[in-house]
């Protein structure tokens, strides 16, 4: 159901649809950001725990492989976090531009 009366300033339904889609996308990207931050922090704790096993009866080769895997996963998530931050910034800019362009084109 399309309800333009909820957005009296926005006349065109296309603007409403775009606005709602970008708001939904923004919420999704913020959730992804939170998940990535939690995962990176978990990887840091795992890495510290592995460092605690150095000098024990745990195989050094296995320990090195595990630490390398953790570092690779953490680096991958950090890169993804940067891309997610860019997506969040872009979505916020588009939402602001959409609202500003509608406000400028209206008589309100």
N, C-alpha and C positions, 0 to 999 in steps of 0.2 A: 504494500500500500504506500503510495507516494503522498506525503503530507507536506506541502509547501507552507502550510500555515504555521508549522513549527519553526520555520526559518523565514520570517516576514521580510527580512532584508534581501535574502537570496531568492531571486525570481526564477531562475532557470533550474530545472530539475537536474540537469547535467552537472551543475556545480555542486548540488547537494550530493549526488551520487559519488562524485570525485572526492568531496570532503569526507564523506562517511568511509569510503574505501581507504583513503590515506590515514584516517584516524585508526581504523582497524589495523592497517599495516604498521602504524607506529606502535600500537600496543603489542603487536606480535614481535616486532624487532626489540622492544624493551624487555620482553620476556626472554628472548634469545640472549640478549646481553646479560641478564641476570644469571641465566643458566651457565653461560660461558665463564663469567667471573667466579661462580661457585666451583666449576670444574677446574679452573686454573689454580684456585686456592687449594683444592683437593690434591692436585698434582704436586704442588709445593710441599704439602704435608707428607705425601707419599715419598717424595725425593728425600726429605729430611729423615724420614724413617729408614730409608735405604742406607743413608749415610751412617745411621746408628748401628747398622749391621757390619760395618767395616771392621776388620780385625777379629771377627768371630768365626765360628766354624761354617759360615755360609760361603759357598763357592764364589771367589772373586769374579770369575767369568760370568756367572749367572747374575751377580750383583751389578756388574758393569752393563750387561745387556738390559737389565731391568731399568737402571738409571737412564740409559740412553733412550729407551722406549718412552719413559716418562718425560724426558726433556723434549723429545720429538713431538709427543702429543701436546705438551704445554705450548710449544712454539706454534704448532698448527692452530690451536685454539686462540692464541694471542693474535695471529694473523686474521682469523675469522672475527675476532672481537673488534679489530680495527675496521674491517669491512662493515660490520654491523653498526658500529658508531657512525660511519659515513652514511649508511642507509637511514639511520635515525635522524641525522642532521638534514639530509635531503628531504625526508618526509616532513619534518617540521618546517623547513623552508617552503615547500610546496603548499602545505596547509596555510601558512601565513600569506603566501602570494595569492592563493585562491581567495582567501577572505578579503585581502586588500583590494584585489581587482574587482571583486563583487561590490565591495563598499564604494569604490571609486565610480563604478558604472551605475550605481543606483542613485536615486534622488534623496536618500536618507542622510 
